Amino acid sequence: MLTIYDLNNQKMIEKPDFFELIADYSSFKGVSFVGSFKIIEEKLLPNFRQINLILGMEDSQIGQNLDQLFNVPRKVKEISKMSDEFLNRVENKTLQLRFTKDQLFHSKYFIVENDNNFIIFNGSMNLTQKALNKNHEMMWMYEGNKENKQDQVIYQAHQKLFEKNFIEDSAEYLDRKLIKQIRNQNTKQITNVITDDMLEKADNVVKVHSEDIVQLTSQAKKDQVAYEMFPEATEKIVNNIYTPKGHKRRNSTKIKENVKKIVYKDFSKADDEKVINAESLYPEPMWSHQDEQLVVRDPYDNLYRPLEVPKVEKDDVRVFVEIIKSFKYNKVKDESNQALSAFMYLMTSPLIWKIREIYHQSNFSKSADQVPVSMVLIGRGTTGKTLLVSDYFKKFTGDTSKSIQYSEINGNSAQTNKAVTFLDNYLNSGRFVSPMIIDELNGNFLHSKVATNAIKQWSNTITGIHNVNIFAMNHNAGSKEINNLEEITKRVYYLSFEAPWLPQAQQKYNYNILINDNNDHIYKYVTHELNRRLCNLTGEDEANLVKDYLSITKEIVWNLLKKFGYQNELADIINKNYDYKVDRNRITWKMLIKDDNFEHVSVSKTNPDQFVVSKAIFNNLKANSYENINQTLDNYFNMFPREAGIAIEQYDNGMILNIKKFDKFIGEPLIQKYYDEVYKDDKQQDTMTAFLKAQEKRDEANNQIMQTLVKQVAEQNKPKKKQGLISKLFRK
């Protein structure tokens, strides 16, 4: 939100329309960063007869000076988009654009005037849509009359400053003499002209400091605490013009050829129609990797500094554990394994590129395409996928940027070209490792030929430093819109969230409290430890990593849990990577049996532990929306994990399966209930027979007891015999 303090009237103007304030003036002078020449074209050219503008920068770092001069691809793109009116104004000098010769212009001030009056603005605002409409910006303004002596003082002081900046401290950004050479020319022809102009300025006009070149071309930056990240094209161009010690290379012809190749390659990556200028959608702060350490961009000076690792407290671990357990105790069905696996991938994401690099170099014959560069959380409605990416993941990673919706990177188009280009540009930056998190992914993305080709290309060919993509997609996991082809499932890590939440009163954990207590301490600690381990990889770690690319991450997290006494809380799932394929097969079989209504399922009293599925169950499969690949008996039989012992035998007309193990696999006693229903009458009869037999046995036992008691009573009631004289004598 722009705020301007009016010095004349001593009052604050909130949310002013900047261009409405200057509508009555004919001349515009100033120093400002310009996000796009479009704002000059639309806002300045129609309203001002004379425009003199020094192109400042967003920050005051030295590297921006080099970028202004050497970023030929960006300049060529800007020129290619200029209208005839824009070029005419440059040619007749009613539009003059200049940039720094030496030290950067970081100040922002504007002088607008006509024959009699003027307004001076000074403050933080740049000429960008973001600064004008979104950012919190502060300016002061002073309106005066050129005839007024008091007003003349401030007017002359700013005019003198601007004239010095414009004439002495800056150079022409686009020489009017070049207009005829570039007008109506193609990209390559414009590149030739601008390359020659850049090399001329580097030699004679703009002061290029050798220490700046050394910073960009040599290994000296390894000794620095803070890093600047330069655009790839700029870095390559500077390396072709200068030696690592900052000296100009001698072969000018070769320099020109190499620079032009760099520019042509930059254009071949993404033509003007595809490029999406959407840096505002990137994660913030941005993470990168430099000299074997994770570095994080400081929003205050835009320098990259080594990741600061916070101390992990017991409460941090408790909150993490409760977030995972909430996907068990707050839901209708336990989906904590999916949640934990998602977090494990997230904590590994800044170093997925490093793990893929290890796979490339390993002697274990494991392909890097088995380490996915994308993760997709699949769900329907409010099942937790958006809660993860928007509420938990963002705060867990310390990302303060807003959540990105798929429509923001692709618009409303059914085509996926824009989204793929956006993701491709970020993936191929060669510097960023912060995960790109996108919510509400369109279902057709994973079936689009453009997108699937891109996914395969990223997985197969991308090397060096790169990020990963994390998507949330609103869809039923059993839908055809999930691309289950093997070539995609091994490159994209699918996680399905299908169970709804319990009513809030029945939930064990309050998610609002969890969101509030969630922080980035564990994420920073784990990624730092993971990077340290990967940069000093042992043979044992390498072997484990090749078996499971999340193995080291799991070990680090397990040690944290153990340190604070939480090792038993997630012990049953921490070593299990959620397997979407198994989960999908479980859903597929459950749907198959339920929709068939047991018509082709047979159970037998003689084999109460087994049931038979007839091959006929697959006859009408094509007419329904089942999720499967070949729709064959073989395929369905092979859906069961071998170690589970579910599949007993397959024969020509069907298969024999174990009841208890099948029910455990699908997560409910589906077949057992059916068996009990089929043999309900028999079971009741058996129960009655058993009851009668038991009753008969009890009656027999009771009769025996009664007979014994009767005998005992009879014995007790017999009259005693009188003793004779002789017996009495002997007893004595």
C-alpha positions in Angstrom: 0.0 0.0 0.0 1.5 3.3 -1.1 1.4 6.2 1.4 2.6 9.7 0.5 3.2 12.5 3.0 2.2 15.9 1.6 4.8 18.4 2.9 2.8 21.4 1.7 -0.3 20.5 3.6 1.3 18.5 6.4 -0.9 15.5 5.9 -0.6 11.8 5.0 -2.3 10.7 1.8 -3.2 7.0 2.0 -3.6 4.8 -1.1 -3.1 7.7 -3.6 -3.2 7.2 -7.4 0.4 8.2 -8.2 -0.3 8.8 -11.9 -3.4 10.8 -11.1 -1.3 13.1 -8.9 1.0 13.9 -11.8 -1.5 14.1 -14.6 -1.2 17.8 -15.2 2.6 17.8 -15.9 4.5 17.4 -19.1 8.0 16.4 -18.0 9.1 13.3 -16.0 12.5 12.8 -14.5 13.6 10.3 -12.0 15.7 7.4 -10.7 13.9 4.2 -10.2 14.0 0.4 -10.7 11.6 -0.5 -13.5 10.2 -4.0 -13.4 9.1 -3.9 -17.0 9.2 -1.3 -19.8 5.5 -1.9 -20.1 4.9 0.6 -17.3 6.8 3.2 -19.3 4.9 2.4 -22.4 1.5 2.5 -20.8 1.8 5.2 -18.1 4.6 7.6 -19.1 4.7 7.8 -22.9 1.1 8.9 -23.4 1.3 11.6 -20.6 4.7 13.2 -20.8 6.4 15.0 -23.7 9.8 14.5 -22.2 10.9 11.5 -20.1 14.5 11.2 -18.6 14.8 8.1 -16.5 17.8 6.5 -14.8 17.3 2.8 -14.3 18.1 2.0 -10.7 18.1 -1.4 -9.0 16.0 -3.1 -6.4 19.0 -3.6 -4.1 22.4 -2.0 -3.7 24.6 -5.1 -4.4 27.5 -4.8 -6.7 26.4 -7.8 -8.8 23.4 -5.9 -10.0 25.8 -3.4 -11.7 27.2 -6.3 -13.7 23.8 -7.6 -14.5 22.6 -4.3 -15.9 25.6 -4.3 -18.3 26.1 -7.9 -19.2 22.6 -9.5 -19.2 22.3 -9.3 -22.9 19.4 -11.8 -23.2 17.2 -9.7 -20.9 18.0 -6.6 -22.9 17.3 -8.3 -26.2 13.9 -9.5 -24.9 13.0 -6.0 -23.7 13.9 -4.4 -27.0 12.1 -7.1 -29.0 8.9 -6.1 -27.2 9.3 -2.4 -27.7 6.6 -0.7 -29.8 7.3 1.6 -32.7 6.2 4.6 -30.5 8.8 3.5 -27.8 11.6 3.3 -30.4 10.6 6.6 -32.0 10.7 8.4 -28.6 14.2 6.9 -27.9 15.3 8.0 -31.4 14.1 11.6 -31.1 15.4 11.8 -27.5 12.0 12.6 -25.9 12.6 9.3 -24.0 16.1 8.9 -22.5 16.9 5.8 -20.5 20.3 5.5 -18.7 21.9 3.2 -16.2 24.9 3.4 -13.8 28.4 3.8 -15.0 30.0 2.9 -11.7 28.1 2.8 -8.4 24.5 1.7 -8.4 21.6 4.0 -8.1 19.5 2.8 -5.2 17.7 6.1 -4.4 14.2 6.6 -5.7 13.1 10.2 -6.5 11.0 11.8 -9.2 10.7 15.4 -10.6 7.6 16.2 -12.6 7.1 19.6 -14.0 5.5 21.9 -16.6 6.3 25.5 -17.5 5.3 26.9 -14.1 5.0 24.2 -11.5 6.7 21.1 -10.2 6.3 18.2 -7.8 9.2 16.3 -6.2 8.7 12.8 -4.8 11.3 11.0 -2.7 11.1 7.7 -0.8 11.0 4.0 -1.3 8.7 3.5 -4.3 9.9 2.0 -7.6 8.0 2.2 -10.9 6.6 -1.3 -10.6 3.0 -2.6 -10.3 4.0 -4.3 -7.0 5.3 -1.1 -5.5 2.4 1.0 -6.7 -0.4 -1.4 -5.7 0.8 -4.0 -3.2 3.9 -3.2 -1.2 4.0 -1.0 1.8 5.8 2.0 0.3 6.4 5.5 1.7 7.1 8.7 -0.2 7.1 12.4 0.6 6.0 15.0 -2.0 6.6 18.7 -2.3 4.6 20.8 -4.8 5.9 24.2 -5.8 6.0 27.1 -8.2 9.1 27.9 -10.1 8.7 31.6 -9.6 8.5 31.3 -5.8 12.0 31.8 -4.3 11.4 29.4 -1.4 10.2 26.7 -3.8 13.2 27.4 -6.1 15.6 26.2 -3.4 14.3 22.7 -3.2 13.6 22.6 -7.0 17.2 23.7 -7.9 18.8 21.3 -5.4 17.0 18.3 -6.9 17.6 19.5 -10.5 21.3 19.8 -9.8 21.4 16.3 -8.3 19.5 14.8 -11.2 21.7 16.5 -13.8 24.8 15.1 -12.2 23.3 11.6 -11.9 22.0 11.8 -15.5 25.1 13.3 -17.3 28.1 12.3 -15.2 27.1 9.1 -13.3 25.1 7.2 -15.9 25.4 5.9 -19.5 22.8 5.4 -22.2 20.9 2.2 -21.8 19.8 2.2 -25.4 21.7 4.5 -27.8 19.4 6.3 -30.2 22.0 5.6 -32.9 21.2 1.9 -32.6 17.5 2.3 -33.3 17.8 2.0 -37.1 19.9 -1.2 -36.7 17.4 -3.0 -34.5 14.1 -1.8 -35.8 12.1 -4.6 -37.4 14.9 -7.1 -36.9 14.8 -10.6 -35.5 16.2 -11.8 -32.2 19.5 -12.9 -33.6 20.1 -9.6 -35.5 19.2 -7.6 -32.4 21.6 -9.8 -30.4 24.4 -9.0 -32.7 23.9 -5.2 -32.3 23.4 -5.3 -28.5 26.4 -7.6 -28.0 28.7 -5.2 -29.9 27.2 -2.3 -27.9 27.7 -4.1 -24.6 31.4 -4.8 -25.3 31.9 -1.2 -26.4 30.5 0.1 -23.1 32.5 -2.4 -21.1 35.7 -1.1 -22.7 35.0 2.7 -22.8 31.9 3.8 -20.9 31.0 1.8 -17.9 33.5 1.2 -15.1 33.9 -2.5 -14.5 35.7 -3.2 -11.2 38.1 -6.2 -11.3 37.0 -7.2 -7.8 33.5 -7.6 -9.0 34.6 -9.8 -11.9 36.8 -11.9 -9.5 33.8 -12.4 -7.3 31.8 -13.8 -10.2 34.5 -15.8 -12.0 36.9 -17.1 -9.4 36.8 -19.4 -6.4 37.4 -16.5 -4.0 33.7 -16.4 -3.1 34.3 -19.7 -1.2 35.9 -17.7 1.6 33.0 -15.3 1.9 30.2 -15.5 4.5 27.6 -14.1 2.1 27.0 -14.9 -1.5 25.4 -13.2 -4.5 23.5 -15.3 -7.0 23.9 -14.0 -10.5 21.6 -14.8 -13.5 23.0 -17.7 -15.4 23.4 -15.9 -18.7 25.2 -13.0 -17.0 27.6 -15.3 -15.2 28.4 -17.1 -18.5 28.9 -13.9 -20.4 31.2 -12.4 -17.8 33.2 -15.6 -17.7 33.7 -15.4 -21.5 34.8 -11.8 -21.4 37.1 -11.8 -18.3 39.6 -14.2 -16.7 39.2 -15.4 -13.1 41.6 -12.6 -12.0 39.3 -9.9 -13.6 41.4 -9.2 -16.7 39.8 -8.7 -20.1 40.4 -11.6 -22.6 42.2 -10.6 -25.7 40.4 -12.4 -28.5 37.5 -10.0 -29.1 36.2 -12.0 -32.1 35.9 -15.2 -30.1 34.3 -13.3 -27.2 31.6 -12.0 -29.5 30.9 -15.4 -30.9 30.6 -17.0 -27.5 28.4 -14.3 -26.1 26.0 -14.6 -29.0 25.9 -18.4 -28.5 24.9 -17.9 -24.9 22.2 -15.5 -25.8 20.8 -17.8 -28.6 20.8 -20.7 -26.2 19.0 -18.6 -23.6 16.3 -17.8 -26.2 16.1 -21.4 -27.3 15.2 -22.5 -23.7 12.0 -20.5 -23.7 10.8 -18.2 -26.4 9.0 -15.0 -25.6 5.5 -16.6 -25.9 6.4 -19.1 -23.2 8.3 -17.1 -20.7 6.4 -16.3 -17.5 7.8 -13.5 -15.4 6.6 -14.8 -12.1 9.4 -14.3 -9.6 6.9 -13.0 -7.1 5.5 -16.5 -7.0 8.8 -18.1 -5.9 9.3 -19.3 -2.3 10.6 -16.7 0.1 13.2 -16.7 1.5 14.9 -18.5 -1.4 17.3 -21.4 -0.6 20.2 -22.3 -2.8 23.4 -24.5 -2.5 26.9 -23.1 -2.7 30.3 -24.6 -1.9 28.8 -27.7 -0.3 26.4 -25.8 2.0 22.9 -24.7 2.0 22.6 -20.9 1.7 19.5 -18.8 2.3 18.7 -15.4 0.8 18.4 -12.5 3.3 15.3 -10.4 2.4 17.0 -7.3 3.8 20.0 -7.2 1.5 19.4 -10.1 -0.9 22.7 -11.7 0.0 22.8 -15.5 0.4 24.2 -16.6 3.8 24.9 -20.1 5.1 21.8 -21.7 6.7 21.5 -20.9 10.4 20.5 -24.1 12.2 18.2 -23.4 15.2 18.2 -25.5 18.3 15.5 -28.2 18.1 13.5 -28.3 21.4 11.3 -31.1 22.7 8.1 -29.0 21.9 9.2 -28.9 18.3 9.4 -32.6 18.1 6.1 -33.0 20.0 4.3 -30.8 17.6 5.7 -32.7 14.6 4.7 -36.0 16.1 1.2 -34.7 16.8 0.8 -33.4 13.3 1.5 -36.9 11.9 -0.7 -38.6 14.5 -3.6 -36.2 13.7 -3.8 -38.0 10.4 -4.5 -41.2 12.3 -6.7 -40.0 15.3 -8.5 -37.1 13.6 -9.6 -39.1 10.5 -12.0 -41.8 9.8 -9.1 -44.0 8.6 -5.4 -44.0 9.5 -3.4 -42.0 6.9 -0.5 -41.1 9.1 1.9 -43.1 6.9 1.0 -40.9 3.9 1.5 -37.8 6.1 4.9 -38.9 7.4 6.1 -39.9 4.0 5.1 -36.5 2.6 7.1 -34.8 5.3 10.1 -37.0 4.7 10.1 -36.1 1.0 9.7 -32.4 1.9 12.7 -32.5 4.3 14.7 -34.2 1.6 13.6 -31.9 -1.2 16.4 -29.3 -1.1 18.9 -32.1 -1.6 17.0 -34.4 -4.0 19.4 -33.1 -6.7 22.4 -34.2 -4.6 20.9 -37.7 -4.1 20.3 -38.0 -7.8 23.9 -37.0 -8.4 25.0 -39.8 -6.1 22.8 -42.2 -8.0 24.5 -41.1 -11.2 28.0 -41.7 -9.8 27.2 -44.8 -7.7 28.5 -48.2 -8.6 25.2 -49.8 -7.5 23.7 -49.5 -11.0 20.7 -47.5 -9.9 19.1 -45.0 -12.2 18.6 -41.4 -11.0 15.1 -41.4 -12.5 14.0 -43.6 -9.6 14.4 -40.5 -7.4 11.3 -38.5 -8.2 11.5 -34.8 -8.8 7.8 -34.3 -8.1 5.4 -35.2 -5.4 1.6 -35.2 -5.8 -0.8 -35.3 -2.9 -4.1 -36.6 -4.1 -7.4 -36.2 -2.3 -11.0 -35.3 -2.7 -12.6 -32.5 -0.8 -11.3 -31.8 2.6 -9.1 -34.8 3.2 -5.9 -33.1 4.2 -3.9 -32.5 1.1 -4.3 -28.7 1.1 -3.9 -28.6 4.8 -0.5 -30.1 4.3 0.8 -27.9 1.5 -0.7 -24.6 2.6 -0.9 -24.7 6.4 1.8 -27.2 7.4 4.4 -27.3 4.7 4.8 -23.5 4.2 5.3 -22.8 7.9 7.4 -26.0 8.4 9.8 -24.8 5.7 9.8 -21.2 6.8 8.3 -20.1 3.5 6.6 -16.8 4.0 5.3 -16.4 0.5 1.6 -16.9 -0.3 0.3 -20.3 -1.4 0.4 -20.6 -5.2 -2.7 -21.9 -7.1 -2.2 -23.8 -10.4 -4.4 -21.2 -12.1 -1.8 -18.5 -11.3 0.9 -20.2 -13.3 -1.4 -21.5 -16.1 -4.4 -19.2 -16.3 -7.7 -20.8 -17.3 -6.3 -22.6 -20.3 -6.9 -26.3 -20.8 -3.4 -26.4 -22.3 -0.5 -26.9 -19.8 2.3 -25.1 -21.7 2.4 -22.0 -19.4 2.6 -24.1 -16.3 5.2 -26.4 -17.7 7.3 -23.4 -18.8 7.0 -21.8 -15.4 8.1 -25.0 -13.6 10.8 -25.7 -16.2 12.4 -22.2 -15.8 12.5 -22.6 -12.0 13.8 -26.2 -12.2 16.5 -25.3 -14.6 17.7 -22.2 -12.8 20.8 -24.1 -11.7 20.7 -22.4 -8.3 17.4 -22.7 -6.4 16.6 -25.7 -4.2 13.5 -24.4 -2.4 10.6 -26.7 -3.3 8.0 -25.2 -5.6 4.6 -25.9 -3.9 1.5 -25.7 -6.1 -2.1 -26.2 -4.8 -5.2 -27.2 -6.8 -3.3 -28.9 -9.7 -5.6 -29.5 -12.6 -6.4 -33.1 -13.2 -5.5 -33.0 -16.9 -1.9 -31.9 -16.1 -0.7 -35.4 -15.5 -2.2 -36.6 -18.7 -1.1 -33.7 -20.9 1.5 -34.8 -23.4 3.4 -31.6 -22.8 3.5 -32.1 -19.1 4.3 -35.9 -19.2 7.1 -35.3 -21.6 8.4 -32.6 -19.4 8.2 -34.9 -16.3 10.2 -37.5 -18.2 12.7 -35.0 -19.4 13.3 -33.5 -16.0 13.8 -36.9 -14.5 16.1 -38.2 -17.3 18.2 -35.2 -18.2 18.3 -32.6 -15.4 21.6 -32.6 -13.5 23.3 -30.3 -11.1 21.5 -28.1 -8.6 17.7 -28.1 -9.0 14.5 -28.0 -6.9 11.5 -30.3 -6.8 7.8 -29.7 -7.5 5.2 -30.5 -4.8 1.5 -30.5 -6.0 -1.8 -30.9 -4.3 -4.5 -32.3 -6.5 -8.2 -32.5 -5.7 -9.4 -35.8 -7.0 -10.5 -39.3 -6.0 -7.5 -41.7 -6.0 -9.5 -44.2 -8.0 -10.1 -41.9 -10.9 -8.8 -42.3 -14.4 -7.4 -38.8 -14.1 -4.5 -40.1 -12.1 -1.8 -41.1 -14.6 -0.7 -44.6 -13.4 1.6 -45.5 -16.3 4.9 -46.9 -14.9 6.9 -44.2 -16.8 5.1 -41.6 -14.7 4.6 -43.3 -11.3 8.4 -44.0 -10.9 9.1 -40.3 -11.6 6.3 -38.8 -9.5 5.7 -39.7 -5.9 2.0 -40.1 -5.5 0.4 -39.9 -2.0 -3.4 -40.5 -1.6 -5.5 -38.9 1.1 -9.0 -40.3 0.7 -10.4 -40.5 4.3 -12.5 -37.6 5.6 -12.0 -36.0 9.0 -13.9 -37.0 12.0 -16.4 -34.5 13.5 -14.3 -31.9 15.3 -15.6 -33.0 18.8 -14.2 -36.5 18.1 -10.8 -35.3 17.0 -7.9 -35.9 19.4 -5.7 -33.0 18.2 -6.7 -29.4 17.6 -5.3 -28.5 14.2 -5.5 -24.8 14.9 -3.1 -25.2 17.8 -0.9 -27.5 15.6 -0.7 -24.9 12.9 0.1 -22.2 15.4 2.9 -24.2 17.1 4.4 -25.5 13.9 7.8 -24.0 12.9 10.8 -24.5 10.7 13.3 -25.7 13.4 13.1 -29.4 12.4 13.2 -28.7 8.7 16.4 -26.6 9.0 18.0 -29.1 11.3 17.3 -32.1 9.2 18.3 -30.5 5.9 21.5 -29.2 7.4 22.4 -32.7 8.8 21.3 -34.4 5.5 23.6 -32.0 3.6 26.5 -32.7 5.9 26.0 -36.5 5.6 25.7 -36.3 1.8 28.8 -34.2 1.4 30.8 -36.7 3.6 29.1 -39.9 2.3 30.2 -43.2 3.8 30.0 -46.5 2.0 27.2 -47.7 4.3 25.2 -44.5 3.8 25.6 -44.8 0.0 24.4 -48.4 0.0 21.3 -47.5 2.2 20.6 -44.4 0.0 20.6 -46.4 -3.2 18.1 -48.8 -1.6 15.9 -46.0 -0.3 16.6 -42.4 -1.2 14.9 -41.2 2.0 17.0 -43.5 4.3 19.3 -40.8 5.7 16.4 -38.4 6.3 14.6 -41.1 8.2 17.6 -41.9 10.3 18.1 -38.2 11.2 14.4 -37.8 12.1 14.5 -41.1 14.1 17.5 -39.8 16.1 15.6 -36.6 16.9 12.6 -38.6 18.1 14.8 -40.8 20.2 16.6 -37.9 21.7 13.4 -36.5 23.2 11.7 -39.8 24.0 9.3 -40.0 21.1 10.8 -43.0 19.4 7.8 -45.2 20.0 5.2 -42.7 18.7 6.0 -43.3 15.0 7.9 -46.5 15.3 5.4 -48.5 13.2 5.5 -46.2 10.2 8.8 -44.3 10.2 10.6 -47.0 8.1 7.7 -47.5 5.7 7.6 -45.4 2.5 4.0 -45.0 1.5 3.4 -46.9 -1.7 0.7 -45.4 -3.8 0.7 -48.4 -6.2 -0.1 -50.8 -3.4 -2.7 -48.4 -2.0 -4.2 -48.0 -5.5 -4.4 -51.8 -5.9 -6.2 -52.0 -2.6 -8.8 -49.5 -3.7 -9.1 -51.2 -7.1 -9.8 -54.6 -5.6 -12.3 -53.2 -3.0 -14.2 -51.4 -5.9 -14.1 -54.5 -8.0 -15.7 -56.8 -5.3 -18.2 -54.2 -4.1 -19.4 -53.2 -7.5 -19.7 -56.8 -8.6 -21.9 -57.4 -5.5 -20.2 -60.8 -4.9 -21.8 -62.3 -8.1 -18.5 -63.8 -9.1 -17.2 -64.5 -5.7 -17.5 -68.1 -4.2 -16.9 -69.3 -0.7 -16.9 -72.8 0.5 -17.7 -74.3 3.9 -15.1 -77.0 3.3 -12.4 -74.3 2.9 -13.4 -71.5 5.3 -10.1 -69.7 4.9 -10.2 -69.3 1.1 -12.5 -67.8 -1.5 -12.6 -68.0 -5.3 -12.9 -65.0 -7.8 -14.2 -66.0 -11.2 -12.6 -64.7 -14.3 -16.0 -63.6 -15.4 -15.8 -60.7 -13.0 -13.6 -58.9 -15.6 -16.0 -59.3 -18.5 -17.7 -56.0 -18.1 -14.8 -54.1 -16.8 -14.4 -51.8 -19.8 -17.9 -50.4 -19.2 -16.9 -49.2 -15.7 -14.4 -46.7 -14.4 -12.0 -49.0 -12.7 -8.4 -48.0 -12.2 -6.2 -50.6 -13.8 -3.7 -51.0 -16.6 -4.4 -54.1 -18.8 -7.7 -55.2 -17.3 -6.6 -58.8 -17.2 -6.7 -61.7 -14.8 -2.9 -61.7 -14.7 -2.8 -58.0 -13.8 -5.2 -58.3 -11.0 -3.6 -61.4 -9.5 -0.2 -59.6 -9.6 -1.6 -56.6 -7.7 -1.2 -58.4 -4.4 2.2 -58.0 -2.6 3.8 -61.4 -2.7 5.0 -61.2 0.9 1.4 -60.7 2.1 0.4 -64.2 1.1 -3.0 -63.2 -0.2 -2.8 -64.8 -3.7 -2.9 -68.6 -3.3 -3.4 -69.9 -6.9 -4.3 -68.6 -10.3 -5.9 -70.9 -12.9 -7.6 -70.5 -16.3 -11.0 -69.4 -15.0 -10.1 -67.4 -11.9 -8.0 -67.3 -8.8 -8.0 -68.5 -5.2 -7.3 -66.0 -2.4 -7.0 -66.1 1.4 -9.9 -64.5 3.2 -8.3 -63.0 6.3 -5.2 -61.7 4.4 -7.4 -60.2 1.6 -9.6 -58.4 4.2 -6.5 -57.1 5.9 -5.1 -55.9 2.6 -8.2 -53.9 1.7 -8.7 -52.7 5.3 -12.1 -54.2 6.2 -13.6 -57.7 6.7 -15.4 -57.6 3.3 -15.1 -61.3 2.4 -15.5 -62.6 6.0 -18.8 -60.8 6.3 -19.9 -62.2 3.0 -18.9 -65.7 4.1 -20.8 -65.3 7.4 -23.8 -64.1 5.5 -23.8 -67.0 3.1 -23.5 -69.6 5.9 -25.6 -67.8 8.4 -28.4 -70.5 8.5 -25.8 -73.3 8.6 -24.0 -71.4 11.3 -27.2 -71.0 13.3 -28.0 -74.7 12.8 -24.5 -75.7 13.9 -24.8 -73.4 16.9 -28.2 -75.0 17.9 -26.8 -78.5 17.4 -23.8 -77.7 19.5 -26.1 -76.2 22.1 -28.3 -79.3 22.3 -25.3 -81.5 22.5 -23.8 -79.4 25.2 -27.2 -79.5 27.0 -27.4 -83.2 26.6 -24.0 -83.5 28.1 -24.9 -81.2 30.9 -28.1 -83.2 31.6 -26.1 -86.4 31.7 -23.6 -84.9 34.0 -26.5 -83.6 36.2 -28.1 -87.0 36.3 -24.9 -88.6 37.3 -24.5 -86.0 40.0 -28.1 -86.6 41.2 -27.6 -90.3 41.3 -24.4 -90.0 43.3 -26.1 -87.6 45.8 -29.1 -90.0 46.1 -26.7 -92.9 46.9 -24.9 -90.8 49.4 -28.1 -89.7 51.2 -29.4 -93.4 51.2 -26.2 -94.5 52.8 -26.4 -91.9 55.4 -30.0 -92.8 56.3 -29.4 -96.6 56.8 -29.9 -97.6 60.5 -26.8 -98.4 62.5 -26.2 -102.0 63.7 -26.1 -102.7 67.5 -22.8 -103.9 68.9 -22.6 -107.2 70.7 -20.8 -108.0 74.0 -17.8 -109.5 72.3 -17.4 -106.5 69.9 -17.6 -104.1 72.8 -15.0 -106.1 74.7 -12.6 -106.1 71.6 -13.1 -102.4 70.9 -11.9 -101.7 74.4 
